[in-house]
């Protein structure tokens, strides 16, 4: 069946059909500048996300029409991860620091405690996407900028690190991969045998053999190369693994999320959005059958804002025929 997408701009709802499967994409939150670090917390029945540009953490309680927020006193933030067993505590990757945020999700103020700096390669490095593995160990990528241009990355200036948070707020840091340029989305297979990460600079997704107990990475393989699809001019960004074991990846600057076959590495399904710059992806909702996608307001130019009024929002996809698992929480050791 030929794919088509009907966009109802007034309602900001997109009905998409491909291969006989229909799903609905709609705007969930008000736009911010860069909606990143999208995290579904099943215990709190809430979606958390951050605005990179304003260093603001947001909570969207399920069923509510507005998000609550609190600001972090840092230049940027990239990820927001709740701490397992804690009602109000989060680990936030904030510019060059790992911080603990204590916030009840209702008030507009929280408390922030600096824990550690990661990957101190120079005075232009920053932390990027972070996620926890099934043991609660945090993984985070870093990159370096060569100038004030936010997309002028230093070749080989970044890396990938694991972080173990201790009960006395110490951070044990291990460098796992060096000589990366712009490591981005992170994910694991459900059997914990493989670790995936996006290298946006090379437009690829790489798979590493993974020992979940030790956090050791093994042999590597490129499982997806966006260069094989000339119709998409963007780069892979956030990723997650659905319950079929396939990879769901946001393609930044292409208005699309793609489903990548776990065996062949080929795109087997697409979802087309009304905005071009898609960022983070996350499964969640009451039955883990909702799919959330962050986006970026790439420009404040009047023409761009008029063309993409909902850029910077978090979107929610429903009516899906598959499910996925939300990201894991941090475990304090």
KAVEN-V956939 format. One record per residue. N is the residue number from 1. RES is the residue in one letter. SS is DSSP state (H for helix, E for strand, L for the rest). D_CENTER is the distance of its C-alpha to the mean C-alpha in whole Angstrom. Layout:
# KAVEN-V956939
N_RES_SS_D_CENTER + N_RES_SS_D_CENTER
This chain:
# KAVEN-V956939
1_X_L_31 + 2_X_L_30 + 3_X_L_27 + 4_X_E_27 + 5_X_E_25 + 6_X_E_26 + 7_X_E_25 + 8_X_E_26 + 9_X_L_26 + 10_X_L_28 + 11_X_L_26 + 12_X_L_22 + 13_X_E_22 + 14_X_E_22 + 15_X_E_24 + 16_X_E_23 + 17_X_E_25 + 18_X_E_25 + 19_X_L_27 + 20_X_L_28 + 21_X_E_25 + 22_X_E_24 + 23_X_E_21 + 24_X_E_21 + 25_X_E_18 + 26_X_E_18 + 27_X_E_17 + 28_X_L_16 + 29_X_L_16 + 30_X_L_18 + 31_X_L_16 + 32_X_L_15 + 33_X_L_15 + 34_X_E_11 + 35_X_E_9 + 36_X_E_6 + 37_X_E_5 + 38_X_E_6 + 39_X_E_8 + 40_X_E_11 + 41_X_E_14 + 42_X_L_17 + 43_X_L_20 + 44_X_L_19 + 45_X_L_19 + 46_X_E_16 + 47_X_E_13 + 48_X_E_11 + 49_X_E_9 + 50_X_E_10 + 51_X_E_12 + 52_X_L_12 + 53_X_L_15 + 54_X_L_17 + 55_X_L_15 + 56_X_E_15 + 57_X_E_14 + 58_X_E_14 + 59_X_E_15 + 60_X_E_16 + 61_X_E_19 + 62_X_L_19 + 63_X_L_22 + 64_X_L_22 + 65_X_L_22 + 66_X_L_21 + 67_X_L_18 + 68_X_E_20 + 69_X_E_18 + 70_X_E_19 + 71_X_E_19 + 72_X_L_19 + 73_X_L_21 + 74_X_L_19 + 75_X_L_19 + 76_X_L_15 + 77_X_L_12 + 78_X_L_8 + 79_X_E_7 + 80_X_E_10 + 81_X_E_11 + 82_X_E_14 + 83_X_E_17 + 84_X_L_19 + 85_X_L_22 + 86_X_L_22 + 87_X_L_22 + 88_X_L_21 + 89_X_E_19 + 90_X_E_16 + 91_X_E_15 + 92_X_E_13 + 93_X_E_12 + 94_X_E_14 + 95_X_L_16 + 96_X_L_18 + 97_X_E_18 + 98_X_E_17 + 99_X_E_18 + 100_X_E_19 + 101_X_E_19 + 102_X_E_21 + 103_X_L_21 + 104_X_L_22 + 105_X_L_20 + 106_X_L_23 + 107_X_L_25 + 108_X_L_24 + 109_X_L_24 + 110_X_L_23 + 111_X_E_24 + 112_X_E_22 + 113_X_E_23 + 114_X_E_22 + 115_X_E_22 + 116_X_E_21 + 117_X_E_21 + 118_X_L_19 + 119_X_L_20 + 120_X_L_23 + 121_X_L_23 + 122_X_L_25 + 123_X_L_25 + 124_X_L_22 + 125_X_E_19 + 126_X_E_16 + 127_X_E_13 + 128_X_E_9 + 129_X_E_6 + 130_X_E_8 + 131_X_E_8 + 132_X_E_12 + 133_X_L_14 + 134_X_L_17 + 135_X_L_19 + 136_X_L_17 + 137_X_L_17 + 138_X_E_14 + 139_X_E_12 + 140_X_E_11 + 141_X_E_12 + 142_X_E_14 + 143_X_E_16 + 144_X_E_19 + 145_X_E_20 + 146_X_L_24 + 147_X_L_25 + 148_X_L_24 + 149_X_L_22 + 150_X_L_18 + 151_X_L_18 + 152_X_L_21 + 153_X_E_19 + 154_X_L_22 + 155_X_L_22 + 156_X_L_22 + 157_X_L_21 + 158_X_E_18 + 159_X_E_17 + 160_X_E_15 + 161_X_E_16 + 162_X_E_17 + 163_X_E_18 + 164_X_E_20 + 165_X_E_21 + 166_X_L_24 + 167_X_L_26 + 168_X_L_28 + 169_X_L_24 + 170_X_L_25 + 171_X_E_22 + 172_X_E_23 + 173_X_E_21 + 174_X_E_21 + 175_X_E_21 + 176_X_E_20 + 177_X_E_19 + 178_X_E_21 + 179_X_E_22 + 180_X_E_18 + 181_X_L_18 + 182_X_L_14 + 183_X_E_12 + 184_X_E_8 + 185_X_E_6 + 186_X_E_8 + 187_X_E_10 + 188_X_E_13 + 189_X_L_16 + 190_X_L_18 + 191_X_L_21 + 192_X_L_19 + 193_X_L_21 + 194_X_E_18 + 195_X_E_15 + 196_X_E_13 + 197_X_E_11 + 198_X_E_11 + 199_X_E_13 + 200_X_L_13 + 201_X_L_16 + 202_X_L_18 + 203_X_L_16 + 204_X_E_16 + 205_X_E_14 + 206_X_E_16 + 207_X_E_17 + 208_X_E_19 + 209_X_E_21 + 210_X_E_20 + 211_X_E_23 + 212_X_L_21 + 213_X_L_24 + 214_X_L_24 + 215_X_L_21 + 216_X_E_22 + 217_X_E_21 + 218_X_E_24 + 219_X_E_24 + 220_X_E_22 + 221_X_E_22 + 222_X_E_20 + 223_X_E_19 + 224_X_E_18 + 225_X_E_19 + 226_X_H_18 + 227_X_H_21 + 228_X_H_23 + 229_X_L_22 + 230_X_L_24 + 231_X_L_23 + 232_X_L_20 + 233_X_L_20 + 234_X_L_16 + 235_X_E_14 + 236_X_E_11 + 237_X_E_8 + 238_X_E_4 + 239_X_E_7 + 240_X_E_8 + 241_X_E_12 + 242_X_E_14 + 243_X_L_18 + 244_X_L_20 + 245_X_L_18 + 246_X_L_16 + 247_X_E_13 + 248_X_E_11 + 249_X_E_10 + 250_X_E_9 + 251_X_E_12 + 252_X_E_12 + 253_X_L_15 + 254_X_L_16 + 255_X_L_16 + 256_X_E_15 + 257_X_E_12 + 258_X_E_14 + 259_X_E_15 + 260_X_E_17 + 261_X_L_20 + 262_X_L_19 + 263_X_L_23 + 264_X_L_24 + 265_X_L_20 + 266_X_L_21 + 267_X_E_19 + 268_X_E_21 + 269_X_E_20 + 270_X_E_18 + 271_X_E_17 + 272_X_E_18 + 273_X_L_17 + 274_X_L_19 + 275_X_L_17 + 276_X_L_16 + 277_X_E_13 + 278_X_E_10 + 279_X_E_6 + 280_X_E_3 + 281_X_E_5 + 282_X_E_7 + 283_X_E_11 + 284_X_E_13 + 285_X_L_16 + 286_X_L_20 + 287_X_L_20 + 288_X_L_17 + 289_X_L_18 + 290_X_E_15 + 291_X_E_12 + 292_X_E_10 + 293_X_E_8 + 294_X_E_8 + 295_X_E_10 + 296_X_E_12 + 297_X_L_16 + 298_X_L_17 + 299_X_L_20 + 300_X_L_22 + 301_X_L_25 + 302_X_H_27 + 303_X_H_27 + 304_X_H_23 + 305_X_H_23 + 306_X_H_26 + 307_X_H_24 + 308_X_L_21 + 309_X_L_22 + 310_X_L_18 + 311_X_L_16 + 312_X_L_14 + 313_X_L_14 + 314_X_L_11 + 315_X_E_13 + 316_X_E_14 + 317_X_E_16 + 318_X_E_19 + 319_X_L_22 + 320_X_L_20 + 321_X_L_22 + 322_X_L_20 + 323_X_L_17 + 324_X_E_15 + 325_X_L_14 + 326_X_L_11 + 327_X_L_10 + 328_X_E_13 + 329_X_L_14 + 330_X_E_15 + 331_X_L_19 + 332_X_L_22 + 333_X_L_24
